[in-house]
């Protein structure tokens, strides 16, 4: 399973990793006020946890720098991170957290298919009863009594004893943990990850356009304020700046709660992500095109996830689909009629390419769509947080200029094996110089290569949702009889013809999952319905599909 994760990470991030200069990266992703960083730094110096010119200390001794044992770094790093977290007054950000090590045990999950991967150190969000006791317990007691769940992991730190030629594997390993967070947390837009190697720290952020990282790793002993800024940011920034989608909440018996809240319990998540209930605000149908900035809103309760298989994607649409019911102002199902099969709504969220047209704009108006067996759009929108449309280029990455590699890094030479199967050393090979920085993006066999900007293929994306009504049904392969199958196919063909000749639109993604069997008029009657315009395209000019007979 872990090998599968590594292969998927390599495939998804191929040509989609880039870097940003350190200061720009840190100031955007970890915008902690300099005065607060200095306040914590002064406390660390006063308490002799950091000695200027010497470095970080743990239990009165200098933090190990050259140990070959990875485990020797765990306790010191967790202790220092915790001291930084507690060194300043925490603003009320809606969550509580504590740094946690668990290199020998994978975080818990009800997903039996989840890979058993084990991050070394992570920032764990507290839950209701735990938070009351956290500050009273020593680190060892806390880790022994606390069950860490993937659903509550905020940030991951991978630890290696030194920087090596295997750095690509280390990066891929870190990305595998971040991918698992996407899999478990359907309300994450992006996830930060830290890679510590000996004394060097590098930071990466994974979103739906790949990964972006710092151009240079830095020595935490020589640049302590950068280290403090990162740890403070991970521990205290507003949740949306750490990747949580604050437009979606967990459902708890007529109340809504953020998944990252300290008042959440494991029961709020339920056993399966398919059964987990969320509350999502969407524009009202009558106001969707009246005021695109602040339209009238309506609440919808998801009753079942229909598709989450792509939620873990780090470079793509990451589509999630739910069946949902409308709620009234008291957070109750709007009416008894909403429980009928035909009144179930469908909410689809995805990260479409920023150059693509919104899917909701490609559907015909509801009346026209119903007549021609096409899904009916109730409303749609590009998701906004704090008034800003969420895009990977702007909201997440801040519009920062990025590149793939730095010219002063030399790519590692290809391995050449001798007859004994060992790597042969060339007579002209220079001794490897200590490397100040690393950026590795694309795997080629067992070797790592660096690429210039010509190889970047970053596709920026925008976070969007669409709400369909009277378009809930079963995929076509669940037909109950041959006449029903023929009728559904006929309706789908009607939809395709209408879209092309009357809307100049090609759906371009016909599949048994995109042609639904929906309730028709009359008992036991069904009808076909064409959905999913993710890849649809408006045709600007058409050519005849047949040749005219010009013979006399």
C-alpha positions as CSV (number, residue, x, y, z in Angstrom):
1,X,0.0,0.0,0.0
2,X,2.8,2.4,0.9
3,X,4.5,1.7,-2.4
4,X,1.2,2.5,-4.2
5,X,1.1,5.8,-2.5
6,X,4.6,6.6,-3.6
7,X,3.8,5.7,-7.2
8,X,0.7,7.9,-7.2
9,X,2.5,10.8,-5.6
10,X,5.3,10.6,-8.2
11,X,2.7,10.5,-11.0
12,X,0.5,13.3,-9.7
13,X,3.4,15.7,-9.0
14,X,5.4,15.0,-12.1
15,X,6.2,18.5,-13.6
16,X,3.9,20.1,-11.0
17,X,6.4,21.0,-8.2
18,X,7.8,24.5,-8.0
19,X,9.5,26.8,-5.5
20,X,9.3,30.4,-4.4
21,X,12.0,32.5,-2.7
22,X,12.0,31.9,1.0
23,X,10.9,35.3,2.3
24,X,8.0,35.6,-0.1
25,X,6.9,32.0,0.7
26,X,7.1,32.5,4.4
27,X,5.4,35.9,4.5
28,X,2.5,34.6,2.4
29,X,1.9,31.1,3.9
30,X,2.9,31.9,7.5
31,X,2.0,35.6,8.0
32,X,3.0,35.9,11.7
33,X,3.7,39.5,12.8
34,X,7.5,40.1,13.2
35,X,6.9,41.5,16.7
36,X,5.3,38.3,17.8
37,X,8.2,36.2,16.4
38,X,10.7,38.5,18.2
39,X,8.7,38.1,21.4
40,X,8.9,34.3,21.3
41,X,12.6,34.4,20.2
42,X,13.4,36.6,23.3
43,X,11.6,34.1,25.6
44,X,13.6,31.2,24.1
45,X,16.8,33.1,24.7
46,X,15.8,34.1,28.2
47,X,14.9,30.5,29.1
48,X,18.1,29.2,27.5
49,X,16.2,27.1,25.0
50,X,18.1,28.9,22.3
51,X,21.6,30.3,22.7
52,X,22.6,32.9,20.0
53,X,25.7,31.6,18.1
54,X,25.2,28.1,19.5
55,X,21.7,27.0,18.6
56,X,18.7,25.2,20.0
57,X,18.9,23.3,23.2
58,X,17.0,20.4,24.7
59,X,17.1,19.4,28.4
60,X,20.0,21.7,28.9
61,X,22.1,20.2,26.1
62,X,22.8,21.3,22.6
63,X,20.3,19.8,20.1
64,X,21.9,16.9,18.3
65,X,23.1,17.7,14.8
66,X,25.1,14.8,13.5
67,X,23.3,11.8,14.9
68,X,22.7,9.0,12.4
69,X,19.7,7.8,14.3
70,X,16.4,9.4,13.2
71,X,14.8,8.7,16.5
72,X,17.2,10.9,18.4
73,X,15.6,14.0,16.8
74,X,11.9,13.2,17.7
75,X,11.7,14.2,21.3
76,X,13.9,17.4,21.0
77,X,12.0,18.7,18.0
78,X,8.6,18.0,19.5
79,X,9.7,19.7,22.8
80,X,11.0,22.8,21.0
81,X,7.9,23.1,18.8
82,X,5.7,22.8,21.9
83,X,7.8,25.5,23.8
84,X,7.4,27.8,20.8
85,X,3.6,27.2,20.6
86,X,3.1,27.9,24.3
87,X,5.5,31.0,24.4
88,X,2.9,33.5,23.3
89,X,-0.7,34.3,24.0
90,X,-2.9,32.3,21.6
91,X,-5.6,34.2,19.7
92,X,-9.0,32.4,19.6
93,X,-8.7,30.7,16.2
94,X,-11.4,28.1,16.8
95,X,-9.1,25.1,17.4
96,X,-6.6,23.7,19.9
97,X,-3.5,21.8,18.9
98,X,-0.4,20.1,20.2
99,X,2.7,18.7,18.5
100,X,2.8,14.9,18.6
101,X,5.2,12.1,17.6
102,X,4.2,8.7,16.5
103,X,6.8,7.2,14.2
104,X,5.9,3.6,15.0
105,X,2.1,3.8,14.7
106,X,-0.1,5.1,11.9
107,X,-2.8,7.6,12.8
108,X,-6.2,5.9,13.3
109,X,-8.8,5.8,10.5
110,X,-12.0,3.9,10.0
111,X,-11.0,3.5,6.3
112,X,-9.9,-0.2,6.0
113,X,-8.3,0.6,2.6
114,X,-6.2,3.4,4.0
115,X,-2.4,2.8,3.6
116,X,-0.6,2.2,6.9
117,X,1.8,5.1,6.5
118,X,3.4,6.7,9.6
119,X,4.4,10.3,9.8
120,X,7.2,11.0,12.3
121,X,5.8,14.2,13.9
122,X,2.5,16.0,13.3
123,X,0.4,18.8,14.7
124,X,-2.7,17.2,16.2
125,X,-6.0,19.0,16.7
126,X,-7.6,18.5,20.1
127,X,-11.1,17.2,20.7
128,X,-13.4,18.3,23.5
129,X,-12.5,16.1,26.5
130,X,-8.8,15.9,25.5
131,X,-8.1,19.6,25.4
132,X,-9.1,20.0,29.0
133,X,-6.2,17.7,30.1
134,X,-3.6,18.5,27.4
135,X,-1.7,21.3,29.2
136,X,-1.7,19.3,32.4
137,X,0.1,16.2,31.0
138,X,3.7,15.7,30.2
139,X,4.6,14.9,26.6
140,X,5.1,11.2,27.1
141,X,1.9,10.8,29.1
142,X,0.0,12.8,26.5
143,X,1.2,10.7,23.6
144,X,0.5,7.4,25.5
145,X,-3.1,8.3,26.3
146,X,-4.1,10.1,23.1
147,X,-5.4,8.4,20.0
148,X,-4.3,10.3,16.9
149,X,-6.7,10.3,14.0
150,X,-5.9,11.3,10.5
151,X,-9.0,13.4,10.6
152,X,-7.3,15.6,13.2
153,X,-3.9,15.9,11.7
154,X,-3.2,19.6,10.7
155,X,0.5,19.6,9.7
156,X,3.1,16.8,9.1
157,X,6.8,16.9,9.8
158,X,9.0,14.2,8.2
159,X,12.4,13.8,9.9
160,X,15.6,12.5,8.4
161,X,19.0,12.4,10.2
162,X,20.8,14.2,7.3
163,X,20.3,15.6,3.9
164,X,21.2,13.0,1.3
165,X,21.1,12.0,-2.3
166,X,17.8,10.3,-1.5
167,X,16.1,13.6,-1.0
168,X,13.5,12.9,-3.8
169,X,12.3,9.9,-1.8
170,X,12.1,12.0,1.3
171,X,10.0,14.6,-0.5
172,X,7.7,11.9,-2.0
173,X,7.3,10.4,1.5
174,X,6.2,13.7,2.9
175,X,3.8,14.2,0.0
176,X,2.3,10.8,0.6
177,X,1.3,12.0,4.1
178,X,-0.2,15.2,2.8
179,X,-2.2,13.2,0.2
180,X,-3.6,11.0,2.9
181,X,-4.8,14.1,4.7
182,X,-6.7,15.1,1.6
183,X,-8.2,11.6,1.5
184,X,-9.4,11.8,5.1
185,X,-10.4,15.5,5.4
186,X,-12.9,16.5,2.7
187,X,-12.8,20.1,3.9
188,X,-9.1,20.7,3.3
189,X,-8.1,23.0,0.4
190,X,-4.4,22.7,0.9
191,X,-2.0,21.2,3.5
192,X,1.5,22.3,4.7
193,X,4.2,19.8,5.3
194,X,7.7,20.2,6.9
195,X,10.8,18.2,6.0
196,X,13.6,18.3,8.5
197,X,17.0,16.9,7.6
198,X,19.8,17.1,10.2
199,X,19.7,20.8,10.8
200,X,17.9,21.9,7.7
201,X,14.2,22.6,7.4
202,X,12.2,22.9,4.2
203,X,8.5,23.7,3.9
204,X,6.1,22.5,1.2
205,X,2.4,23.2,0.6
206,X,0.3,20.8,-1.4
207,X,-2.9,22.0,-3.1
208,X,-4.9,20.9,-6.2
209,X,-2.3,22.3,-8.6
210,X,0.6,20.3,-7.3
211,X,3.2,21.3,-4.7
212,X,5.0,24.6,-4.0
213,X,7.9,24.9,-1.6
214,X,10.7,27.1,-0.3
215,X,13.6,27.7,-2.8
216,X,16.1,27.0,-0.1
217,X,16.2,24.9,3.0
218,X,17.6,26.7,6.0
219,X,19.5,25.8,9.1
220,X,17.2,26.2,12.2
221,X,20.1,27.0,14.4
222,X,21.4,29.8,12.2
223,X,18.0,31.3,11.4
224,X,15.9,30.6,14.5
225,X,13.3,33.3,13.7
226,X,12.3,31.6,10.5
227,X,11.8,28.4,12.4
228,X,9.7,30.2,15.1
229,X,7.6,31.9,12.4
230,X,6.8,28.5,10.8
231,X,5.9,26.8,14.0
232,X,3.8,29.7,15.2
233,X,2.0,29.8,11.9
234,X,1.2,26.1,12.0
235,X,0.0,26.4,15.5
236,X,-2.0,29.6,15.5
237,X,-3.0,30.9,12.1
238,X,-6.7,31.2,11.2
239,X,-8.0,27.8,9.9
240,X,-8.5,29.0,6.4
241,X,-4.8,30.0,6.2
242,X,-3.9,26.4,7.1
243,X,-6.1,25.0,4.4
244,X,-9.5,24.4,5.9
245,X,-12.6,25.3,3.9
246,X,-14.7,27.4,6.3
247,X,-17.8,27.3,4.0
248,X,-18.6,23.7,5.0
249,X,-19.4,22.4,8.5
250,X,-20.2,19.1,10.1
251,X,-23.8,18.4,11.0
252,X,-24.6,17.7,14.7
253,X,-28.4,17.3,15.3
254,X,-29.7,20.7,14.3
255,X,-26.4,22.3,14.9
256,X,-23.3,22.9,12.7
257,X,-19.7,22.7,13.8
258,X,-16.4,23.1,12.0
259,X,-14.4,19.8,11.7
260,X,-11.4,21.5,13.2
261,X,-13.2,22.8,16.3
262,X,-12.1,21.6,19.7
263,X,-15.7,20.9,20.5
264,X,-15.9,18.2,17.8
265,X,-15.9,14.6,18.9
266,X,-15.0,11.5,16.9
267,X,-18.7,10.6,16.7
268,X,-19.3,13.8,14.7
269,X,-17.3,12.3,11.9
270,X,-19.2,9.0,11.8
271,X,-17.5,5.8,10.7
272,X,-17.4,6.4,7.0
273,X,-16.7,9.5,4.9
274,X,-19.7,8.4,2.7
275,X,-22.1,8.6,5.6
276,X,-20.6,11.8,7.1
277,X,-23.1,14.7,7.1
278,X,-22.0,18.2,6.1
279,X,-23.9,21.5,5.9
280,X,-23.1,23.6,2.8
281,X,-24.4,27.0,1.9
282,X,-25.3,27.6,-1.7
283,X,-26.8,30.6,-3.6
284,X,-30.6,30.5,-3.7
285,X,-32.0,29.7,-7.2
286,X,-33.8,33.0,-7.6
287,X,-30.7,35.0,-6.6
288,X,-27.9,33.1,-8.2
289,X,-27.5,35.5,-11.1
290,X,-28.9,38.7,-9.4
291,X,-26.0,39.5,-7.1
292,X,-23.0,37.3,-7.7
293,X,-21.0,38.8,-4.8
294,X,-23.6,38.4,-2.0
295,X,-26.6,36.4,-3.3
296,X,-29.3,35.1,-1.0
297,X,-28.0,31.9,0.6
298,X,-29.7,28.5,1.4
299,X,-28.4,25.6,3.5
300,X,-28.2,22.1,2.3
301,X,-27.5,18.9,4.3
302,X,-25.6,16.2,2.7
303,X,-27.1,12.8,3.4
304,X,-24.6,10.6,1.5
305,X,-21.4,11.0,-0.5
306,X,-21.9,9.7,-4.0
307,X,-18.3,10.0,-5.1
308,X,-15.1,10.7,-3.0
309,X,-12.6,8.6,-4.9
310,X,-10.8,11.6,-6.3
311,X,-10.8,13.7,-3.1
312,X,-7.1,12.8,-2.4
313,X,-5.9,14.1,-5.8
314,X,-3.0,16.6,-5.5
315,X,-3.1,17.7,-9.1
316,X,-6.6,17.7,-10.6
317,X,-10.2,18.4,-10.1
318,X,-10.5,16.4,-6.8
319,X,-14.3,16.1,-7.4
320,X,-16.6,15.2,-4.5
321,X,-20.3,14.6,-5.0
322,X,-23.1,14.4,-2.4
323,X,-26.8,13.8,-2.3
324,X,-28.4,16.5,-0.2
325,X,-31.6,17.9,1.3
326,X,-32.5,21.6,1.7
327,X,-32.7,22.9,5.3
328,X,-35.0,25.7,6.6
329,X,-34.0,28.5,8.9
330,X,-34.2,26.2,11.9
331,X,-31.8,23.7,10.3
332,X,-34.7,21.3,9.8
333,X,-35.4,19.5,6.5
334,X,-37.5,22.1,4.6
335,X,-40.6,19.9,4.2
336,X,-41.7,16.3,4.3
337,X,-41.8,16.4,0.5
338,X,-38.0,16.9,0.5
339,X,-37.6,13.3,1.6
340,X,-39.1,11.9,-1.6
341,X,-36.8,10.5,-4.2
342,X,-37.4,13.2,-6.7
343,X,-36.6,16.1,-4.3
344,X,-33.1,15.1,-3.5
345,X,-30.5,17.6,-4.6
346,X,-27.0,16.8,-5.8
347,X,-24.0,19.0,-4.7
348,X,-20.8,18.7,-6.7
349,X,-17.6,20.4,-5.8
350,X,-14.4,20.4,-7.8
351,X,-11.3,22.4,-8.7
352,X,-11.7,23.2,-12.3
353,X,-8.8,24.7,-14.4
354,X,-8.9,28.4,-14.1
355,X,-9.0,28.8,-17.9
356,X,-12.2,26.6,-18.1
357,X,-15.7,27.9,-18.2
358,X,-17.8,27.2,-15.1
359,X,-19.8,24.0,-15.4
360,X,-23.0,25.7,-14.3
361,X,-22.8,28.2,-17.2
362,X,-22.7,25.3,-19.7
363,X,-26.1,23.8,-18.7
364,X,-29.2,25.0,-20.4
365,X,-31.8,26.9,-18.2
366,X,-33.8,24.4,-16.0
367,X,-37.0,24.4,-18.1
368,X,-35.1,23.7,-21.3
369,X,-32.9,21.1,-19.6
370,X,-35.9,19.2,-18.2
371,X,-37.5,19.1,-21.6
372,X,-34.4,17.6,-23.2
373,X,-33.3,15.2,-20.5
374,X,-30.4,17.2,-19.2
375,X,-29.4,17.9,-15.6
376,X,-31.1,20.9,-14.1
377,X,-29.0,23.5,-12.3
378,X,-30.4,25.0,-9.2
379,X,-27.4,27.3,-8.5
380,X,-23.7,27.4,-8.8
381,X,-20.8,29.5,-7.7
382,X,-17.0,29.9,-7.4
383,X,-16.4,29.5,-3.7
384,X,-15.4,32.6,-1.7
385,X,-13.7,32.8,1.7
386,X,-13.6,36.2,3.3
387,X,-14.9,37.7,0.1
388,X,-12.1,36.3,-2.1
389,X,-12.6,33.6,-4.8
390,X,-10.5,30.6,-3.8
391,X,-8.0,29.8,-6.5
392,X,-4.7,27.9,-6.3
393,X,-2.9,30.8,-8.0
394,X,-4.3,33.7,-5.8
395,X,-5.9,32.6,-2.5
396,X,-3.5,29.7,-1.8
397,X,-0.2,30.7,-3.5
398,X,-0.7,34.5,-3.3
399,X,0.2,35.1,-6.9
400,X,3.9,34.5,-6.1
401,X,6.4,33.9,-9.0
402,X,7.7,30.4,-8.9
403,X,10.4,28.3,-10.6
404,X,11.5,24.7,-10.5
405,X,15.2,24.8,-9.6
406,X,18.1,26.9,-8.8
407,X,21.2,27.1,-11.0
408,X,23.7,26.5,-8.3
409,X,22.5,23.0,-7.7
410,X,24.1,20.3,-9.7
411,X,21.9,17.3,-10.7
412,X,23.2,14.0,-9.3
413,X,25.0,11.8,-11.7
414,X,23.5,8.7,-13.1
415,X,24.3,5.5,-11.2
416,X,26.7,3.1,-13.0
417,X,27.0,-0.3,-11.4
418,X,30.1,-2.5,-11.7
419,X,30.1,-6.3,-12.0
420,X,29.6,-6.6,-8.2
421,X,26.4,-4.6,-8.4
422,X,28.0,-1.7,-6.6
423,X,28.1,1.9,-7.8
424,X,31.4,2.5,-9.7
425,X,33.3,5.7,-8.9
426,X,34.6,7.6,-11.8
427,X,38.3,8.7,-11.6
428,X,37.3,12.2,-12.5
429,X,34.4,12.4,-10.1
430,X,34.7,15.4,-7.8
431,X,34.0,14.9,-4.0
432,X,30.4,15.9,-3.3
433,X,30.3,19.3,-1.8
434,X,27.9,20.1,1.1
435,X,24.6,21.1,-0.4
436,X,23.0,24.3,1.0
437,X,19.7,23.7,-0.7
438,X,17.7,21.2,-2.7
439,X,14.9,21.2,-5.1
440,X,14.0,17.9,-6.8
441,X,10.8,17.6,-8.8
442,X,10.7,14.6,-11.2
443,X,11.7,11.0,-10.6
444,X,13.5,9.1,-13.3
445,X,14.2,5.6,-12.3
446,X,16.4,5.6,-9.2
447,X,17.9,9.0,-9.9
448,X,16.7,12.5,-9.3
449,X,16.9,15.3,-11.9
450,X,16.5,19.0,-11.8
451,X,14.6,20.9,-14.5
452,X,14.4,24.5,-15.6
453,X,11.3,26.6,-16.0
454,X,10.6,25.2,-19.4
455,X,9.4,22.0,-17.8
456,X,6.8,23.6,-15.5
457,X,3.2,22.7,-16.4
458,X,1.4,24.1,-13.5
459,X,-2.4,24.3,-14.1
460,X,-4.0,26.7,-11.7
461,X,-7.5,26.0,-10.5
462,X,-10.6,27.6,-9.0
463,X,-12.7,26.0,-6.3
464,X,-16.3,25.8,-7.5
465,X,-19.6,24.1,-6.6
466,X,-22.8,23.3,-8.5
467,X,-26.2,22.3,-7.2
468,X,-28.5,20.2,-9.3
469,X,-32.1,19.6,-8.7
470,X,-34.3,16.8,-10.1
471,X,-31.2,15.1,-11.4
472,X,-30.7,12.4,-8.8
473,X,-30.7,8.9,-10.1
474,X,-28.8,5.7,-10.7
475,X,-26.0,5.1,-13.2
476,X,-27.2,3.6,-16.4
477,X,-25.8,0.1,-15.8
478,X,-28.4,-0.4,-13.0
479,X,-31.2,-0.7,-15.7
480,X,-33.9,-3.2,-14.7
481,X,-35.0,-4.2,-18.2
482,X,-34.0,-3.9,-21.8
483,X,-36.8,-1.5,-22.7
484,X,-35.7,0.8,-19.8
485,X,-32.1,0.7,-21.1
486,X,-33.2,1.6,-24.7
487,X,-35.4,4.4,-23.4
488,X,-32.6,5.9,-21.2
489,X,-30.1,5.7,-24.2
490,X,-32.7,7.4,-26.4
491,X,-33.1,10.2,-23.9
492,X,-29.4,10.7,-23.6
493,X,-29.1,10.9,-27.4
494,X,-31.8,13.5,-27.4
495,X,-29.8,15.5,-24.9
496,X,-26.6,15.2,-26.9
497,X,-28.3,16.3,-30.1
498,X,-30.0,19.3,-28.4
499,X,-26.8,20.5,-26.8
500,X,-24.9,20.4,-30.1
501,X,-27.5,21.9,-32.5
502,X,-29.2,24.4,-30.1
503,X,-26.6,25.2,-27.5
504,X,-23.4,24.7,-29.6
505,X,-22.1,22.5,-26.7
506,X,-20.2,19.2,-26.7
507,X,-20.5,17.2,-23.5
508,X,-17.3,15.3,-24.3
509,X,-17.5,12.8,-21.3
510,X,-20.1,10.2,-22.1
511,X,-20.0,7.3,-19.7
512,X,-22.4,5.0,-17.9
513,X,-21.9,7.2,-14.8
514,X,-22.9,10.3,-16.6
515,X,-26.2,9.0,-18.0
516,X,-28.6,8.5,-15.1
517,X,-31.9,6.6,-14.7
518,X,-34.1,9.2,-13.0
519,X,-37.8,9.0,-11.8
520,X,-40.2,9.9,-14.5
521,X,-43.8,11.1,-14.5
522,X,-46.1,8.3,-13.4
523,X,-45.6,5.3,-11.0
524,X,-42.7,3.1,-12.0
525,X,-41.7,5.3,-14.9
526,X,-38.1,6.3,-15.5
527,X,-36.3,8.7,-17.8
528,X,-32.7,9.2,-18.9
529,X,-30.7,12.3,-17.8
530,X,-27.3,13.5,-19.0
531,X,-25.1,15.1,-16.5
532,X,-21.4,16.2,-15.8
533,X,-20.2,19.1,-18.0
534,X,-16.7,19.2,-16.5
535,X,-15.1,18.7,-19.9
536,X,-17.9,20.3,-22.0
537,X,-16.9,22.8,-24.6
538,X,-18.7,25.4,-26.5
539,X,-18.3,25.0,-30.3
540,X,-17.5,28.2,-32.0
541,X,-17.8,26.8,-35.6
542,X,-19.1,23.5,-36.9
543,X,-18.5,21.6,-40.0
544,X,-21.0,19.3,-41.8
545,X,-20.6,15.7,-40.8
546,X,-21.6,14.4,-44.3
547,X,-20.7,15.1,-47.9
548,X,-23.3,16.5,-50.2
549,X,-23.9,14.6,-53.4
550,X,-22.8,16.9,-56.2
551,X,-23.0,14.4,-59.1
552,X,-25.4,15.2,-62.0
